[in-house]
Amino acid sequence: MVAIFALPVTLNAKYVKLLNIAKLIIKEMNLDINSLKNLKKIHFIGIGGIGMSALAFILRKWHINIQGSDLKINYLMPKLAESGIKYIIGHRQENIDNDVELVVKTSIITDDNPEIIAAKKKNILIYTRADLLALIMKSYKPITIAGTHGKTSTTAMVSLVVDAGKMDPTIINGGVIHYYGSNSKIGMGEYIIAESDESDGSFVNLPSHIGAITNLEPEHLDCEIYDGDFTKQKELFIRYVNQIPNNGLCVLCIDSDEVEKIYNDFKQDRKNLLTYSIFKDADIKAYNIVTGFDGLIFDVIFEDGRKIENIKIPVYGKHNVSNALVAIAIADFLDIDQKLIKLGLSNYNGVKRRFTKVGNFHGATIIDDYAHHPSEIKVTIDAAHNLIAHKGELICIFQPHKYTRLRDCFDDFCNSFAMADKVIIADIYSAGQEKIAGINQDSLIAGILKTGQKNIIKLEDEKDLPGILKSITKKGDMLLFMGAGNITNWAYDLVEK
């Protein structure tokens, strides 16, 4: 007779736990594109986010079973459903069913999220969005667009130009590209083009064969990895440049002081750097910039004397010329014909929430824009001011986003509205942050008043907005909605049906 000895329950439980951890590590080490495609189901926590939905769309096009959850419905949900992606409103442990083999989360999802708890109980592999994006990109030659502002629009322009160059890229963007009607596209070519988001520092984990930095300013410093220190953020951008191989290309905007400093630090040692500007001498420079009836027209000169003339993009604002220079630089590096470069840029009709015309209200044009940082607000107002020129008044409706951002950039926010005829300031969209003493709607209004802008209205309640605008709006005016919160809904709700 054989004696059977049982481990003590506590030791047995520890053994099982260690075994499960070991299995999880092995599974993570072996996860690649092919094994990803063989997973039974992938669950996204926060699937309604613009970045998360882009990945979900891509994976679904690979015929992977995708589902996800979010706290509320938004405009992306119907598109998810149309693609065969199940979405669930609310985060609950039961959402993580037995078929789920991978959970994808954003950096803001914490360990106490019920779906994270459920995934850990079931020893399911958990990836961040950046982890998954990096995994996908390793199967391609990656092109990434980094920078504090302008990433989404620039990524869209690069995508359209590379696509026009018959390279059929895969695209993952941080905004819906109007030309495609989506924030993602599956291509059959060797390149993938992705927006490289610095908000949580994870952008340095993405592989890059070709990269670009559009600008660099203090932003997202409330993120744990930056800990309020702009120097730490700059160090990550330096790391980003260093990671681009010598046979690749790094495109740098020297109109940004901080980016120019990075270029000056690297130019002796790195030969794969290319500068661009609309104000200074650079490897690629825009000139003869004209705002026309249908958008912008400009010429470009390369350092070697080559020119591309009469480039047209059907959008407004000099910042879009700067964005276009990135697309031109990358296309030139890829030997795309100049005619196709111009064709690709002419196809750029914007990105959702980037100076998007949404309709009319009492004869005024309603524009919706994501601008939520002082620099973004200034260039957006400048574009609007030039467009409306003497036709009517520019009425700005602004919803501050995050207490920390308003605190860290307070003076710059106050000085951002000088070119507006009237300004309506809404309460702060907290994005889950705690209030900060002395940083509020009233302090911002007081600060703006000190700059000499006297035409300011305090929005006590969003329900009051239609009545306020009806009383001050006339035909020919422009209503410019700006912010990263739910202000976009106000713009669309205002549209005359």
Residue, then its C-alpha position, 0 to 999 in steps of 0.5 A: m500500500v502506498a502512503i499519500f502525504a498531503l501538504p499543509v493547506t497553507l503551504n499548498a495554497k502558497y505553492v499554487k499561488l507561486l505556480n500561477i505567478a510562474k505561469l503568468i510570467i511564462k505567458e507574458m514572456n511568450l506573448d507576441i502578435n501570433s499568440l495575441k491573435n489566438l487568445k480567446k478574449i481580451h477585455f479593455i478597462g476604459i474601452g471608451g477612451i480614444g486611445m483604448s478604442a483605437l487598439a480595440f478596433i485594430l485587434r477586432k480587425w484581426h478577428i480577436n474577440i474583444q470586449g470592454s467596459d467604461l463608466k459612461i457611453n460616448y460617441l465611440m460606443p456605437k462604432l465599437a458595437e458596429s465592429g462587433i465589440k461588446y461594451i459594458i457600462g460600469h466596472r464590475q468583477e463579473n465582467i471578467d468572465n472565464d474566457v478573458e485571457l488578457v486585460v488591458k488597462t490605462s495608467i489611471i486604472t488603479d489596483d482597487n478597480p473591481e475588474i483588476i481585482a477579478a483579473k488577479k484572482k483568476n491569474i489573468l495577464i494584465y497589460t497597460r495600453a502602452d504595453l499592448l501598443a508596444l507589442i503590436m508595433k514590434s511587428y512593424k517599422p514604427i513611426t511615432i509622433a511625440g510632443t506636448h501639443g499637436k501630436t494627434s493632428t501631426t500623426a494624422m497628417v503623417s498617416l495621410v501622406v504615407d498612405a498617399g505614398k502607396m505604403d498602406p500604413t497601419i495607423i493608431n491615433g489619439g483622435v478620429i481622423h476625418y478622412y478615415g472616419s476612425n482613430s485607427k486603420i489596418g494596413m498591409g504595409e510595413y509601417i505603423i504610425a502611432e501617436s506617442d503620448e507623454s502623459d504617463g511617461s510610457f511613450v519611451n516604451l514604444p519602439s521607434h524607427i522614425g520619430a518626431i517631437t513637435n514641442l516640449e513644455p511642462e505638462h502632465l507633471d502631476c503624473e507620478i513618474y514626473d513628480g512635478d519635475f519638468t527636468k524628469q519629463k525632459e529626460l524622458f524626451i532625451r531618452y526618446v531621441n536616443q532610442i531611435p536607431n542611426n538608420g532611422l530619423c528623428v524630426l525636431c521642431i526648433d521653434s520650441d526652445e526646449v526641443e532646440k536645446i535637445y537638438n543642440d545637445f545631440k547634433q554633434d553625435r547624432k546624424n539622424l536628426l532633422t530640424y524644421s521651423i516656420f520661423k528659423d533657418a532649419d533643415i526644412k522651413a515653411y515660407n510664403i504662408v497664406t491663409g486662403f478661403d479654403g485653408l492654408i497655402f505655403d511653400v517649403i525649402f529644404e537645406d539642400g535648396r530643393k523646394i515644394e511649392n503651393i502646398k495646400i491644407p484645408v485647415y487653418g492656423k500656422h501651427n498646422v503648417s508646422n505639423a505639416l512639416v513633420a509629414i513632409a520631412i518623414a515622407d521625404f525620408l521615405d522617398i515619397d514623390q512630392k506630388l503625392i506629399k501634396l496630395g496627402l496633405s490636401n486630404y487632411n480635413g482635420v481630426k475630431r475635436r481639433f478646430t472642428k465645425v459642429g454646426n450653427f447657433h443663431g447665425a454663429t459658427i460653432i467650433d469644438d476644440y480640445a485645447h486645454h493648455p495655454s499654448e494650445i488655447k493661444v494658437t487656437i484663438d489665433a487661428a479663429h481670430n484670423l479666420i473670422a477677421h472683421k466678420g463678427e466677434l470671437i466668443c470663447i467658451f472655456q472649461p479648465h481641465k484639472y486643478t493641477r494644470l490650472r495651478d501650474c500654468f495659472d499666469d499663462f492661462c490668464n494671458s491666453f484670452a487677449m484676442a477673444d472678443k468675449v470669454i465665458i469661463a466654466d467651472i473646472y472639470s476635475a478629472g477626478q482630482e481633489k480641489i486645490a485651495g485658491i485655484n478655482q473658477d473665480s480665481l481664473i476670472a480674476g486673473i484674466l481681468k487683471t490682464g485687461q480682458k474685461n468681457i468675461i462671463k462666469l458660467e454658473d451652470e452649463k444649463d445657462l449657456p444657451g440663454i447666455l449665448k442667445s443674448i450675446t450672439k449675432k450672425g457672423d460670430m464664432l463660438l469657440f468651445m475649448g477644453a478636454g472635459n465634457i465641454t464638447n457635449w455642450a457644443y454639440d447640444l447647442v447645434e440648431k437641429 
